[in-house]
């Protein structure tokens, strides 16, 4: 790995989703000191925090002259959206997505890969440190309250999920060889729930 190549880990977190949030990144280059940074955000969602971490990492990578980036994130939603596998429907994420795409164009190569949370522990730990410092408390052991979902958001989620299911049902009924597998449909449904902040980002088991 040359000095112009950087391996980056990013993470964003919100306690309560939406709630107090933080972002963090770790940048590694061959033979050079590891760069770590973190920061807090106002009340927002996990997904916004994840994209903020990506934007901060891209901006810093440009400042240090990196030309090729290998970015790791434990947010499957962010990774698939940035790689063009999922559309960005949430208005709060669309602007962040566009900004991330614009920043990515200044590099010779940007690869974004999904990794399990266990392989993203340093960035995850930095996020928790930022949140602990801002809140003056240690992470609560109790499960956070789920954010209230307004009726209009429920309707939007319901329509997106039903559209996904109807399309799959029609393809299966026709015996279409290109019909999605049940696992693919589940991934699509999970991404809809993630994007609307109904569930915490991460692979559903």
Backbone bond lengths (Angstrom), bond angles and torsions (degrees), N, CA, C in turn:
res aa  C-N    CA-C-N  psi(-1)  N-CA   C-N-CA  omega(-1)  CA-C   N-CA-C  phi
1 X - - - 1.469 - - 1.521 109.24 -
2 X 1.322 117.52 120.32 1.455 121.46 -179.22 1.515 110.35 -79.76
3 X 1.344 115.24 170.67 1.458 120.11 179.08 1.521 111.80 -62.00
4 X 1.345 115.84 -24.88 1.464 120.19 -178.16 1.521 112.03 -85.21
5 X 1.335 116.67 -3.82 1.463 121.58 178.42 1.518 109.11 -105.96
6 X 1.315 116.74 130.17 1.466 120.78 -178.26 1.517 110.94 -125.35
7 X 1.318 115.32 135.94 1.462 121.88 171.46 1.520 107.39 -101.55
8 X 1.310 116.24 125.05 1.463 121.17 -171.96 1.521 111.00 -125.39
9 X 1.319 115.94 137.74 1.466 122.36 170.87 1.523 107.82 -115.88
10 X 1.328 116.39 132.30 1.461 120.49 179.95 1.530 109.69 -124.79
11 X 1.327 115.39 154.99 1.467 119.18 174.77 1.520 109.33 -157.16
12 X 1.317 115.26 147.63 1.455 122.36 174.50 1.513 108.55 -137.49
13 X 1.318 116.96 147.61 1.460 119.94 -177.26 1.518 110.20 -149.14
14 X 1.332 115.03 148.09 1.461 121.57 175.29 1.522 108.12 -135.91
15 X 1.291 116.63 124.45 1.468 120.50 178.86 1.523 109.49 -85.64
16 X 1.311 114.51 106.75 1.449 120.72 -177.86 1.518 111.87 114.89
17 X 1.329 117.63 -30.62 1.467 124.92 174.91 1.527 114.10 42.73
18 X 1.327 120.62 76.94 1.462 125.00 6.71 1.521 112.65 -83.53
19 X 1.322 115.13 157.23 1.451 121.62 -179.84 1.512 109.25 179.45
20 X 1.329 117.66 -169.22 1.466 120.97 175.23 1.528 109.65 -54.61
21 X 1.318 117.22 134.20 1.459 119.74 -172.23 1.523 111.72 -133.25
22 X 1.327 115.07 163.75 1.459 121.31 179.57 1.517 109.69 -151.79
23 X 1.321 115.60 161.35 1.454 122.58 177.13 1.526 108.95 -132.84
24 X 1.330 116.21 159.92 1.466 120.29 178.26 1.519 109.65 -159.12
25 X 1.336 115.27 154.74 1.462 119.63 172.32 1.520 109.89 -147.42
26 X 1.327 114.35 156.41 1.463 123.01 176.94 1.529 106.94 -131.25
27 X 1.333 117.01 126.16 1.463 121.59 -179.26 1.528 109.18 -117.75
28 X 1.325 115.93 127.51 1.466 122.03 179.64 1.523 109.59 -120.42
29 X 1.340 116.17 134.12 1.465 122.15 174.13 1.515 108.62 -134.87
30 X 1.295 115.84 150.19 1.455 121.50 -174.56 1.526 111.89 -59.24
31 X 1.345 115.75 121.80 1.456 121.12 174.57 1.509 115.35 74.82
32 X 1.318 117.76 6.22 1.462 121.11 -178.74 1.532 110.33 -118.62
33 X 1.329 117.41 156.01 1.472 119.55 179.99 1.521 111.55 -61.03
34 X 1.322 114.78 145.78 1.464 120.53 177.24 1.531 108.98 -70.30
35 X 1.310 116.20 136.74 1.465 121.98 178.42 1.524 109.23 -104.20
36 X 1.326 116.35 127.48 1.456 120.98 178.69 1.529 108.82 -127.72
37 X 1.308 115.40 141.27 1.465 118.55 175.69 1.528 108.81 -150.22
38 X 1.326 115.76 157.23 1.466 121.23 -178.21 1.518 108.23 -156.59
39 X 1.299 115.94 164.02 1.455 119.90 178.30 1.516 110.71 -168.69
40 X 1.322 115.85 165.59 1.464 121.34 -178.50 1.529 110.58 -107.00
41 X 1.313 114.91 156.10 1.448 122.80 178.04 1.524 109.21 -124.35
42 X 1.313 115.61 163.39 1.447 118.80 171.79 1.522 108.90 -72.26
43 X 1.299 116.48 176.85 1.468 121.69 -178.46 1.530 110.72 -51.77
44 X 1.308 116.41 121.03 1.464 121.27 -179.85 1.522 109.41 -159.43
45 X 1.334 117.12 -168.56 1.461 121.70 -176.64 1.525 111.68 -102.12
46 X 1.329 115.30 165.80 1.461 121.14 175.05 1.523 111.13 -56.20
47 X 1.344 116.32 -43.92 1.455 119.83 -175.29 1.523 112.29 -64.65
48 X 1.334 116.85 -41.14 1.464 119.84 176.76 1.526 109.96 -63.65
49 X 1.328 116.78 -40.62 1.466 120.90 178.84 1.529 111.15 -63.47
50 X 1.336 117.23 -39.31 1.463 120.69 178.42 1.525 110.77 -63.33
51 X 1.314 116.86 -44.84 1.467 120.05 179.60 1.535 111.06 -66.83
52 X 1.328 116.94 -35.59 1.460 119.85 177.70 1.524 110.38 -62.84
53 X 1.328 116.48 -40.40 1.465 120.51 177.08 1.528 110.57 -60.87
54 X 1.324 116.25 -41.93 1.467 120.40 178.82 1.525 110.90 -62.95
55 X 1.330 116.74 -45.89 1.465 120.53 -179.30 1.532 111.59 -61.90
56 X 1.326 116.11 -44.23 1.470 120.03 179.77 1.524 111.11 -63.20
57 X 1.336 116.35 -39.58 1.465 120.58 179.52 1.525 110.85 -66.76
58 X 1.321 117.42 -42.79 1.468 121.01 179.01 1.532 110.99 -63.01
59 X 1.328 116.60 -42.66 1.464 120.24 179.82 1.524 110.79 -63.18
60 X 1.341 116.83 -42.40 1.468 119.60 -178.36 1.527 110.58 -71.15
61 X 1.323 117.31 -38.16 1.465 119.98 178.80 1.520 110.77 -61.04
62 X 1.323 116.89 -36.76 1.468 120.33 177.72 1.528 110.73 -66.86
63 X 1.325 116.58 -38.83 1.463 120.85 -178.54 1.523 112.26 -63.97
64 X 1.330 116.80 -34.82 1.462 119.76 -177.29 1.528 112.19 -90.88
65 X 1.324 116.93 2.68 1.458 120.69 174.65 1.505 116.46 83.68
66 X 1.311 118.34 16.17 1.465 120.45 176.43 1.532 109.17 -66.55
67 X 1.327 116.10 141.99 1.469 120.25 -178.77 1.524 112.37 -113.75
68 X 1.324 116.91 -26.72 1.463 121.02 179.75 1.529 108.07 -127.55
69 X 1.323 115.86 129.72 1.459 120.73 -175.87 1.524 111.54 -122.09
70 X 1.315 115.28 137.01 1.455 121.82 169.53 1.526 106.26 -118.43
71 X 1.322 116.37 105.56 1.464 122.31 -172.56 1.516 110.10 -104.01
72 X 1.329 115.81 131.28 1.463 121.92 178.84 1.532 109.29 -112.18
73 X 1.320 116.17 135.09 1.463 121.81 178.06 1.523 109.17 -142.08
74 X 1.351 116.24 145.22 1.469 118.38 175.88 1.529 111.67 -93.02
75 X 1.342 116.65 8.37 1.463 121.22 175.70 1.529 108.75 -93.77
76 X 1.315 115.91 103.91 1.461 119.50 -179.75 1.528 110.62 -63.96
77 X 1.336 116.51 -34.38 1.459 120.18 179.55 1.527 110.81 -60.93
78 X 1.324 117.32 -51.89 1.465 120.95 -179.81 1.525 110.86 -58.62
79 X 1.309 116.67 -46.45 1.458 120.76 -176.95 1.526 110.98 -61.01
80 X 1.324 116.66 -46.50 1.470 119.38 -177.46 1.528 111.48 -71.51
81 X 1.314 117.25 -32.20 1.460 118.58 175.83 1.528 110.92 -68.72
82 X 1.315 117.24 -45.47 1.464 120.40 -179.72 1.530 112.02 -66.11
83 X 1.330 116.76 -29.08 1.468 120.74 179.24 1.523 112.76 -90.23
84 X 1.336 116.78 4.17 1.459 120.45 175.47 1.509 116.02 81.32
85 X 1.342 117.44 11.31 1.462 119.94 -179.89 1.526 112.06 -84.64
86 X 1.328 116.67 -29.28 1.464 121.88 177.13 1.529 108.73 -120.65
87 X 1.340 115.41 145.52 1.463 119.67 172.19 1.527 109.79 -80.44
88 X 1.322 115.78 154.16 1.465 121.04 177.58 1.526 107.13 -99.46
89 X 1.323 116.59 102.68 1.461 121.04 -177.11 1.526 112.22 -95.82
90 X 1.310 116.45 -29.81 1.464 120.46 -177.07 1.522 110.55 -70.38
91 X 1.336 116.34 126.01 1.462 120.86 -176.26 1.527 112.12 -63.14
92 X 1.330 117.20 -33.94 1.465 120.19 -179.97 1.527 111.75 -65.10
93 X 1.329 116.48 -27.24 1.463 120.35 -177.23 1.522 112.95 -94.13
94 X 1.324 117.54 -21.30 1.463 120.09 -174.44 1.526 112.51 -59.79
95 X 1.334 116.97 -45.81 1.461 120.06 -179.66 1.526 111.07 -65.54
96 X 1.342 116.65 -40.88 1.465 120.23 178.38 1.523 110.91 -64.77
97 X 1.312 115.78 -39.88 1.469 120.95 177.90 1.528 110.52 -61.49
98 X 1.328 116.49 -47.53 1.466 119.99 -179.64 1.531 111.25 -61.85
99 X 1.326 116.14 -40.31 1.461 119.62 179.05 1.526 111.20 -65.08
100 X 1.338 116.26 -39.87 1.467 120.09 178.85 1.527 110.74 -64.79
101 X 1.317 116.48 -40.40 1.468 120.18 178.07 1.529 110.76 -63.91
102 X 1.320 115.94 -41.25 1.461 120.38 -179.96 1.528 111.07 -64.72
103 X 1.331 116.77 -44.72 1.459 120.27 178.50 1.526 111.61 -63.76
104 X 1.325 117.14 -34.49 1.466 121.30 -177.55 1.525 111.88 -65.97
105 X 1.325 117.00 -25.83 1.471 120.77 -175.90 1.528 112.78 -68.51
106 X 1.329 117.70 -17.88 1.463 119.36 -178.10 1.525 112.65 -80.58
107 X 1.337 116.88 -6.69 1.466 120.76 -179.94 1.530 110.23 -101.50
108 X 1.323 116.09 156.86 1.456 120.79 176.78 1.519 110.94 -68.97
109 X 1.327 116.92 -33.80 1.466 120.69 -178.65 1.527 109.18 -157.03
110 X 1.323 115.86 135.45 1.464 121.62 174.35 1.524 108.21 -134.10
111 X 1.311 116.01 116.48 1.457 121.57 175.38 1.528 108.57 -112.38
112 X 1.331 116.54 134.21 1.462 121.09 179.93 1.523 108.26 -122.12
113 X 1.319 115.53 122.31 1.466 121.19 -175.76 1.526 111.28 -123.06
114 X 1.325 114.73 146.77 1.462 120.42 176.15 1.520 109.53 -87.05
115 X 1.336 116.25 136.34 1.464 121.68 176.18 1.528 108.60 -132.42
116 X 1.320 117.97 152.26 1.469 120.03 174.83 1.530 110.02 -62.37
117 X 1.312 116.31 156.05 1.465 120.44 -178.21 1.523 111.54 -58.52
118 X 1.342 117.12 -32.94 1.462 120.48 -179.45 1.527 111.65 -62.71
119 X 1.330 117.12 -26.52 1.464 121.21 179.21 1.528 111.60 -91.79
120 X 1.318 116.18 6.32 1.453 121.15 179.44 1.529 110.17 -125.20
121 X 1.318 115.74 29.28 1.464 121.50 -167.90 1.530 113.34 -67.36
122 X 1.332 118.47 -33.33 1.464 119.72 -177.65 1.531 110.37 -67.82
123 X 1.336 116.26 -48.32 1.467 119.46 178.47 1.528 110.59 -64.52
124 X 1.316 116.49 -39.25 1.469 120.71 178.09 1.530 110.66 -61.65
125 X 1.329 116.34 -42.20 1.456 120.32 178.86 1.520 112.43 -64.22
126 X 1.347 116.39 -38.23 1.461 120.20 177.46 1.526 111.48 -63.51
127 X 1.329 116.00 -38.39 1.475 120.18 177.41 1.527 110.34 -61.19
128 X 1.308 115.75 -46.39 1.464 119.68 -179.84 1.529 111.27 -64.17
129 X 1.339 116.66 -37.62 1.466 119.85 177.65 1.531 110.37 -62.37
130 X 1.315 116.00 -42.71 1.467 120.08 179.66 1.521 110.66 -62.74
131 X 1.325 116.39 -43.83 1.464 120.41 -179.88 1.521 111.27 -67.10
132 X 1.324 116.98 -42.35 1.469 120.55 179.35 1.525 110.59 -61.32
133 X 1.344 116.07 -40.87 1.452 119.54 -179.88 1.512 112.39 -67.24
134 X 1.347 115.70 -37.29 1.460 119.65 -178.82 1.524 111.57 -72.74
135 X 1.333 115.31 -37.17 1.460 119.45 -176.21 1.523 112.82 -90.89
136 X 1.340 115.82 -17.99 1.455 119.36 -178.60 1.517 113.06 70.76
137 X 1.346 115.11 22.26 1.466 119.48 -178.67 1.511 109.82 -139.73
138 X 1.303 115.29 163.72 1.443 121.55 173.39 1.526 108.30 -86.40
139 X 1.354 117.07 158.76 1.458 118.77 179.89 1.529 111.07 -55.96
140 X 1.307 116.23 135.02 1.456 120.54 179.47 1.521 110.68 -69.33
141 X 1.328 116.33 139.66 1.454 119.95 178.37 1.523 111.15 -77.95
142 X 1.301 116.33 -28.83 1.457 119.95 -179.98 1.523 109.86 -71.74
143 X 1.316 116.24 152.45 1.453 120.68 178.13 1.524 109.71 -68.25
144 X 1.337 117.16 135.56 1.467 119.24 179.36 1.516 110.80 -67.85
145 X 1.331 115.78 151.31 1.451 119.48 176.19 1.511 109.65 -65.39
146 X 1.294 116.38 142.34 1.452 120.23 175.57 1.521 108.82 -73.13
147 X 1.321 114.61 140.24 1.459 119.06 178.65 1.516 109.72 -66.78
148 X 1.310 115.92 141.97 1.456 120.23 177.56 1.517 109.30 -65.95
149 X 1.303 115.71 138.98 1.452 121.31 179.75 1.522 108.14 -107.70
150 X 1.331 117.57 116.69 1.443 121.61 -178.06 1.524 110.42 -69.15
151 X 1.325 115.36 158.87 1.457 121.08 -176.39 1.521 112.00 -59.46
152 X 1.353 116.81 -39.60 1.458 118.61 -178.66 1.519 111.50 -66.73
153 X 1.338 116.61 -35.79 1.459 119.03 176.93 1.522 110.40 -69.06
154 X 1.329 117.05 -39.53 1.458 120.20 177.52 1.522 110.87 -58.88
155 X 1.325 116.16 -42.84 1.466 120.13 179.95 1.523 110.83 -63.40
156 X 1.339 116.01 -42.03 1.465 120.05 -179.06 1.523 110.99 -64.70
157 X 1.329 115.88 -44.20 1.462 120.39 178.82 1.524 110.16 -63.05
158 X 1.322 116.52 -43.88 1.466 121.59 -179.05 1.528 110.65 -60.34
159 X 1.337 116.66 -45.45 1.458 120.00 -178.71 1.522 111.66 -64.72
160 X 1.336 116.64 -43.20 1.469 120.08 179.13 1.521 111.22 -63.24
161 X 1.331 116.25 -43.05 1.466 120.54 -179.24 1.523 111.03 -66.15
162 X 1.343 117.13 -43.40 1.460 120.50 179.53 1.526 111.19 -64.93
163 X 1.327 116.88 -38.75 1.463 120.08 178.35 1.527 110.67 -62.57
164 X 1.314 115.40 -41.24 1.466 120.80 177.38 1.528 110.83 -61.46
165 X 1.330 116.75 -45.73 1.462 121.61 -178.62 1.529 111.88 -68.08
166 X 1.337 116.16 -40.08 1.472 119.58 179.78 1.522 111.05 -63.32
167 X 1.337 116.04 -43.37 1.466 120.05 -179.76 1.522 110.80 -61.65
168 X 1.326 116.47 -42.47 1.459 120.29 179.33 1.524 110.58 -66.48
169 X 1.330 117.46 -42.24 1.467 121.62 -179.18 1.524 110.96 -62.19
170 X 1.335 117.02 -40.95 1.455 120.54 179.33 1.523 111.41 -65.23
171 X 1.318 115.92 -41.78 1.465 120.08 179.58 1.524 110.90 -65.01
172 X 1.335 116.23 -41.38 1.468 119.75 178.47 1.522 111.05 -65.56
173 X 1.332 117.13 -40.76 1.462 121.10 -178.37 1.526 111.69 -63.88
174 X 1.330 116.82 -34.47 1.459 121.56 -179.42 1.524 112.12 -81.98
175 X 1.320 116.67 -8.71 1.457 119.98 -177.23 1.513 112.43 69.03
176 X 1.316 115.95 27.45 1.456 121.77 -179.27 1.524 110.41 -62.66
177 X 1.332 115.31 124.65 1.459 119.35 -179.08 1.508 113.52 -65.15
178 X 1.341 115.61 -18.54 1.462 119.94 178.67 1.518 112.26 -95.19
179 X 1.331 116.08 8.37 1.467 120.45 -178.62 1.523 110.33 -60.76
180 X 1.326 117.66 142.22 1.471 120.44 -178.91 1.524 111.83 -67.58
181 X 1.304 116.14 149.63 1.450 121.25 174.06 1.526 108.80 -75.50
182 X 1.336 117.97 155.75 1.471 119.68 177.22 1.530 112.26 -53.91
183 X 1.336 116.79 -36.11 1.464 120.17 179.48 1.525 111.08 -64.26
184 X 1.351 116.17 -36.94 1.464 119.97 179.07 1.526 111.15 -67.76
185 X 1.333 115.61 -39.18 1.463 119.92 178.62 1.523 109.97 -64.60
186 X 1.323 116.50 -40.91 1.466 119.78 177.93 1.526 110.60 -62.27
187 X 1.327 117.67 -41.25 1.462 120.60 177.76 1.526 111.00 -61.07
188 X 1.336 116.66 -39.75 1.460 120.08 179.20 1.527 111.14 -65.86
189 X 1.338 115.72 -43.16 1.463 119.44 178.44 1.524 110.80 -63.58
190 X 1.314 116.45 -41.35 1.467 120.26 -179.81 1.526 110.51 -63.13
191 X 1.344 116.24 -39.22 1.462 119.53 179.84 1.524 111.10 -65.31
192 X 1.330 117.08 -35.01 1.465 120.96 177.06 1.524 109.78 -63.92
193 X 1.321 117.04 -44.04 1.462 121.37 179.94 1.519 111.16 -66.63
194 X 1.335 116.78 -39.15 1.464 120.90 178.28 1.524 111.25 -63.93
195 X 1.340 114.58 -47.28 1.458 119.41 -174.14 1.530 111.54 -63.52
196 X 1.327 116.41 -31.42 1.471 120.48 179.45 1.512 112.40 -90.30
197 X 1.354 117.41 4.76 1.451 120.76 176.62 1.514 114.26 73.96
198 X 1.344 116.94 19.23 1.465 120.25 -179.46 1.522 110.58 -78.07
199 X 1.329 116.51 -34.93 1.459 121.56 178.81 1.514 108.68 -126.88
200 X 1.310 116.40 160.56 1.465 122.28 179.20 1.512 109.56 -74.76
201 X 1.346 118.83 138.02 1.453 121.17 179.99 1.525 111.30 -56.94
202 X 1.326 114.63 144.48 1.443 120.22 -179.58 1.519 109.42 137.69
203 X 1.293 116.76 156.40 1.445 122.45 -176.86 1.514 111.36 -65.29
204 X 1.346 116.67 130.47 1.460 120.51 175.65 1.515 109.34 -81.69
205 X 1.330 116.78 137.33 1.457 119.48 -179.07 1.514 109.90 -100.06
